Amino acid sequence: MNSERQYGIGDASFQAAGGQDGIFVLVNNFFDRMGSDERFATIWNMHPDDKAISRDKLARFLCGWLGGPKLYSEKYGAIGIPRVHAHLAIATPERDQWLTCMSESVNEQPFAPEFKVYLMEQLFVPAEAVRRRCSAQESIV
C-alpha cells in the first residue's frame, strides 16, 4: 500500500483488501470456514440455507463499507446492519464467533499486517452494534 494513503480515507481500505476480487476471496474463505468448523455452527445456522445470497450480500457490503463501489445498494438497496439482524438471537458469544471466524479468515489473506489489525478493529464496531440491537430486541419481547 502507498504509505501516503491512510486506511479509512477514500478507497485506501478497499484497495488494501485487494479491491472487489480480494473482498470476494475473503468472504468466500469466511463462509467456507464458518460452514466447516463446528466452533461457528451457531452463526452458520443463522444464515438462510442458500449461503450464496449471504456471501454476495456480505461481499457487496464490504466493498462499499471499505470505500469502494456501493455494490450492495446497487443490487439490494439501503442497509442498516443492526436493523437487518434484529430478528436474530445475537449476544456476545455469537458476536465473538463471527469476529473469530472473520479474524481467522482475514489472517489468511495477503493483506498488510497493519491492515489486518485495522480491519478487525473496524469490524468490531458493526458487530457490536448488531449485538446491542439484538439484545435490545430480546429485552422488548
Secondary structure, DSSP 8 states (H G I E B T S, - for coil): --TTS-TTSTTHHHHHTTHHHHHHHHHHHHHHHHHH-GGGHHHHHHS-S-HHHHHHHHHHHHHHHTTS--HHHHHH----HHHHHTTS---HHHHHHHHHHHHHHHHTS---HHHHHHHHHHHHHHHHHHHHHHHHHHHH-
